Every structure is written in structure tokens, then in C-alpha cells.
Amino acid sequence: MRTRTRVALWVLGVGCGVLLFVAGLATVIVLRHAEAVASAERETVIEFERVRAQFSPRPPLVQIVDARQGAIRINRPPASAERRHVETFYVLAWAAADQKLVRTSAPIWLMRLSLQNMASTLGLGGGPCNLTVADVERYGPGLILDFNQPGGGRVLVWVQ
């Protein structure tokens, strides 16, 4: 085998190993902080409204316009906006069918390691939801996503 091919395969193997390690680390961190509890719809609505009340009335950073068609809108702050320190993103999700409320959190640095963030930082296209950590920092503490799923589920994501 040629030296160039051998080096390319070695680099590819190491890259895949690093990606698997990061994905595994992210999964462990998110699952360690996950908590699922039984919750009636009334209790869940109160919990969602309690979280929403902590933030200004501005729209979430990401708005899902039509879930069936994958239409989204990103309320991206201008590039000149000051970047604010955010440490953690939180997720609150309710599965109506199971009557389960799931809470989890993870450090924002995990988002920095995502392939989409890295590609966007390098100027490569990332599809309809091309969202970077810089966008989240410019947006600052607040709601990132507030989505009511067809069928009764709901997802709320915010950063602080």
C-alpha cells in the first residue's frame, strides 16, 4: 500500500474515532442530567409557563413555522450584536401519549463540538437550520425553541 493512502486511512480512522468519542461523551452528559417523571397535562402547562415567564416576550431564536414541511425561521440577531455569556442549555419535553415530562441540561460547549457548528463556523452550508454557538451567544439567555408538536407533545429549549 502506498504511504499516502496509508496516511489518509490513518487520519480518517483517527477522525472517526474522535467523532465517536465526542458523540459518546455528549450522550453520557445529556443522559446523566435527564430526568423523566409522570406528569399530567395541567401540571406540565404550569411548568412550561413558569419557564417561559423567566424570559422577555421576544420570540424564540428558532421558530418552527410548519413542522410537516420542515419550515423554520431563525430570529438571528445581527452579526454586530454583543455576544453574551451562556453556560448551559436546558430542555423540557412533554410526551402527551405517555404523560411523561423529561428535563435535561448540558453545557453549551457540547454545541461547539457539533459538526453543524463546526461547518457553519468554517462557512460551509448547513441546511435550513444553520445555527451556531455564536448565534446563541448573540441572542443571549432566553428561549431557543418553543414548539407544540402535532399530537399534543411540547418541547422547550432555553439557555442561561
C-alpha positions as CSV (number, residue, x, y, z in Angstrom):
1,M,0.0,0.0,0.0
2,R,1.3,3.5,-0.8
3,T,2.4,5.7,2.0
4,R,-0.1,8.5,1.0
5,T,-3.0,6.0,1.1
6,R,-1.9,4.6,4.4
7,V,-1.6,8.1,6.0
8,A,-5.0,9.1,4.6
9,L,-6.6,5.9,6.1
10,W,-4.9,6.5,9.4
11,V,-6.2,10.2,9.5
12,L,-9.7,9.0,8.6
13,G,-9.6,6.4,11.3
14,V,-8.5,8.8,13.9
15,G,-11.1,11.4,12.8
16,C,-13.9,8.8,13.1
17,G,-12.6,7.7,16.5
18,V,-12.7,11.3,17.7
19,L,-16.2,11.8,16.4
20,L,-17.4,8.6,18.1
21,F,-15.7,9.7,21.4
22,V,-17.4,13.2,21.3
23,A,-20.8,11.7,20.4
24,G,-20.5,9.2,23.3
25,L,-19.4,11.9,25.7
26,A,-22.3,14.1,24.7
27,T,-24.8,11.2,25.1
28,V,-23.4,10.4,28.6
29,I,-23.6,14.0,29.7
30,V,-27.1,14.6,28.5
31,L,-28.4,11.3,29.9
32,R,-26.8,11.8,33.3
33,H,-28.8,15.0,33.6
34,A,-32.0,13.6,32.2
35,E,-35.0,13.1,34.5
36,A,-38.3,11.7,33.3
37,V,-41.4,11.9,35.5
38,A,-45.1,11.2,35.1
39,S,-46.9,14.5,34.6
40,A,-50.5,15.4,33.9
41,E,-51.2,17.9,31.2
42,R,-52.3,20.6,33.7
43,E,-49.0,20.3,35.7
44,T,-47.0,20.3,32.5
45,V,-48.6,23.5,31.2
46,I,-47.8,25.2,34.5
47,E,-44.2,24.1,34.4
48,F,-43.8,25.3,30.8
49,E,-45.4,28.7,31.6
50,R,-43.1,29.1,34.7
51,V,-40.0,28.7,32.5
52,R,-41.4,31.0,29.8
53,A,-42.2,33.7,32.4
54,Q,-38.4,33.9,33.2
55,F,-37.7,35.5,29.8
56,S,-38.6,38.6,27.9
57,P,-41.5,38.4,25.5
58,R,-39.2,38.3,22.4
59,P,-39.8,35.3,20.1
60,P,-37.6,32.2,20.5
61,L,-34.4,32.1,18.4
62,V,-35.8,29.2,16.4
63,Q,-39.4,29.1,15.3
64,I,-40.9,26.1,13.6
65,V,-43.4,27.5,11.2
66,D,-44.6,24.2,9.7
67,A,-43.3,21.0,11.2
68,R,-44.7,18.8,8.4
69,Q,-42.8,20.7,5.7
70,G,-39.7,21.4,7.8
71,A,-40.2,25.2,7.5
72,I,-38.4,27.0,10.2
73,R,-37.4,30.6,10.9
74,I,-34.3,31.7,12.8
75,N,-34.7,35.0,14.5
76,R,-30.9,35.6,14.3
77,P,-29.6,38.7,16.0
78,P,-27.4,41.0,13.8
79,A,-23.8,40.0,13.5
80,S,-22.9,43.2,15.2
81,A,-24.8,42.3,18.4
82,E,-22.8,41.8,21.5
83,R,-22.1,38.2,22.4
84,R,-23.3,37.3,25.9
85,H,-22.0,34.5,28.1
86,V,-24.2,31.5,28.2
87,E,-23.2,28.3,30.0
88,T,-25.9,25.7,29.8
89,F,-28.8,24.8,27.6
90,Y,-31.9,23.2,29.1
91,V,-34.5,21.0,27.5
92,L,-38.1,20.4,28.8
93,A,-40.1,18.0,26.7
94,W,-43.5,16.5,27.3
95,A,-44.8,13.4,25.6
96,A,-48.6,13.7,25.6
97,A,-49.1,10.0,24.7
98,D,-47.0,8.8,27.6
99,Q,-47.8,11.6,30.0
100,K,-44.1,12.0,30.7
101,L,-42.2,15.1,31.3
102,V,-38.4,15.0,30.6
103,R,-35.9,17.5,31.8
104,T,-32.3,17.6,30.9
105,S,-29.4,20.0,30.5
106,A,-25.9,20.1,29.1
107,P,-23.1,22.6,28.9
108,I,-23.0,24.9,25.9
109,W,-19.5,23.7,24.9
110,L,-21.1,20.5,23.7
111,M,-22.9,22.5,21.0
112,R,-19.4,23.9,20.0
113,L,-18.3,20.3,19.2
114,S,-21.3,19.6,16.9
115,L,-20.5,19.0,13.2
116,Q,-23.1,21.6,12.2
117,N,-21.5,24.3,14.4
118,M,-18.0,23.5,13.1
119,A,-19.2,23.5,9.5
120,S,-21.1,26.8,10.0
121,T,-18.0,28.3,11.6
122,L,-15.9,27.4,8.6
123,G,-18.6,29.0,6.3
124,L,-19.9,25.7,4.9
125,G,-23.7,25.5,4.3
126,G,-25.7,23.7,7.0
127,G,-29.2,23.4,5.6
128,P,-32.3,25.3,6.8
129,C,-31.3,25.4,10.4
130,N,-27.8,26.7,10.2
131,L,-27.4,27.8,13.8
132,T,-24.1,28.3,15.5
133,V,-23.0,28.9,19.1
134,A,-22.2,32.5,18.1
135,D,-25.9,32.9,17.2
136,V,-27.0,31.6,20.6
137,E,-24.5,33.9,22.4
138,R,-25.7,36.9,20.4
139,Y,-29.2,36.0,21.3
140,G,-28.2,35.7,24.9
141,P,-30.1,34.0,27.7
142,G,-33.6,33.1,26.6
143,L,-35.8,30.7,24.7
144,I,-34.2,28.9,21.8
145,L,-37.2,26.8,20.8
146,D,-40.8,26.6,22.0
147,F,-42.6,24.0,19.9
148,N,-46.0,22.4,20.2
149,Q,-45.9,19.1,18.4
150,P,-48.9,17.8,16.4
151,G,-50.5,15.3,18.7
152,G,-50.0,17.2,21.9
153,G,-46.3,17.0,22.7
154,R,-44.3,20.1,23.5
155,V,-40.6,21.0,23.6
156,L,-39.0,24.0,25.3
157,V,-35.2,24.7,24.9
158,W,-33.5,27.6,26.6
159,V,-30.1,28.9,27.6
160,Q,-28.9,30.7,30.7
